[in-house]
């Protein structure tokens, strides 16, 4: 049962990656303004994800490891989750630095999209504060 719960956490972790990656694309394309519920879910999720990057490790990976170690003591993954998933999908384990570069690129695109589509609102808010 604990191994199954670890699998569920793993699937949630991968779905979170897909949601953030697709959300960045949707935000950059400007479609986020049409889908307000998606925006209200995406931006807080992005903020929580970025704040959790300041903490060593990953909460979801640690939870998965803990659940799996209940059933198999001493269980540990040899490499990062990103390398494991890419090795399973494409058969090649790229270096972790590549995933770091992709993450920084996606974060930069998200900041660009946020500034591009919300700058007018931010300027209006700042002008109200100066009065």
C-alpha positions in Angstrom: 0.0 0.0 0.0 2.8 2.5 0.8 4.5 1.8 -2.5 1.2 2.6 -4.3 1.0 5.9 -2.4 4.5 6.6 -3.4 3.4 6.0 -7.0 0.6 8.4 -6.6 3.0 11.1 -5.3 5.3 10.4 -8.2 2.4 10.9 -10.7 1.3 14.1 -9.0 4.9 15.3 -9.2 5.1 14.6 -12.9 1.7 16.2 -13.5 2.9 19.3 -11.7 5.8 19.5 -14.1 3.5 19.2 -17.1 1.1 21.7 -15.6 3.8 24.3 -15.0 5.4 23.7 -18.4 2.2 23.9 -20.3 1.1 26.9 -18.1 4.2 28.8 -19.1 3.5 28.2 -22.8 -0.2 29.3 -22.3 1.0 32.4 -20.5 3.5 33.4 -23.1 1.0 32.9 -25.9 -1.4 35.3 -24.1 -4.1 32.8 -23.6 -4.0 33.0 -19.8 -6.0 36.1 -19.9 -9.0 34.3 -21.4 -8.8 31.5 -18.8 -9.1 33.3 -15.5 -9.5 30.1 -13.4 -6.3 28.7 -15.0 -4.5 31.9 -14.2 -5.7 31.8 -10.6 -4.3 28.3 -10.3 -1.1 28.6 -12.3 0.4 31.8 -10.8 0.1 30.7 -7.1 1.4 27.2 -8.1 4.4 28.9 -9.8 5.1 31.0 -6.7 4.9 28.1 -4.4 7.2 26.0 -6.6 9.7 28.8 -6.8 9.7 29.4 -3.0 10.1 25.6 -2.5 13.3 25.8 -4.7 14.9 27.8 -1.9 14.7 24.8 0.4 17.1 22.0 -0.2 15.5 19.0 -1.7 12.0 18.6 -3.0 9.0 18.1 -0.8 7.3 15.7 -3.2 10.5 13.7 -3.8 11.1 13.5 0.0 7.5 12.4 0.5 7.8 9.7 -2.2 11.1 8.5 -0.7 9.6 8.3 2.8 6.6 6.3 1.6 8.7 3.9 -0.4 11.1 3.4 2.5 8.3 2.3 4.7 7.9 -0.7 2.5 11.5 -1.2 1.4 13.9 0.2 4.0 16.9 1.9 2.4 15.2 2.5 -0.9 16.6 5.4 -2.9 16.6 6.6 -6.5 20.1 6.6 -8.1 19.6 9.9 -10.0 17.2 12.8 -10.1 13.6 12.3 -11.0 14.0 14.4 -14.1 16.9 12.1 -15.3 14.9 9.0 -14.4 11.8 10.1 -16.3 13.7 11.2 -19.4 15.7 7.9 -19.4 12.4 6.0 -19.3 10.8 8.1 -22.0 13.6 8.7 -24.5 16.2 6.1 -23.3 18.9 8.7 -22.6 19.8 10.3 -19.2 20.8 13.9 -20.0 22.9 15.7 -17.3 21.1 17.5 -14.5 22.5 20.8 -15.7 20.3 20.6 -18.8 17.2 20.4 -16.6 18.4 23.3 -14.6 18.8 25.4 -17.8 15.3 24.3 -19.0 13.9 25.3 -15.6 15.6 28.7 -15.6 14.4 29.3 -19.2 10.8 28.4 -18.3 10.9 30.6 -15.2 12.2 33.5 -17.3 9.4 33.0 -19.8 6.9 33.0 -17.0 8.2 36.2 -15.6 8.2 37.7 -19.2 4.6 36.6 -19.7 3.5 38.0 -16.3 5.2 41.4 -16.9 3.9 41.6 -20.5 0.3 40.9 -19.7 0.1 42.5 -16.2 2.3 45.5 -16.5 -0.6 47.9 -17.2 -2.3 46.7 -14.0 1.0 47.1 -12.0 1.5 50.7 -13.4 -2.1 51.6 -12.5 -1.6 50.2 -9.0 1.6 52.1 -8.5 0.0 55.4 -9.8 -2.8 55.0 -7.3 -0.3 54.6 -4.5 1.4 57.9 -5.4 -1.7 60.0 -5.1 
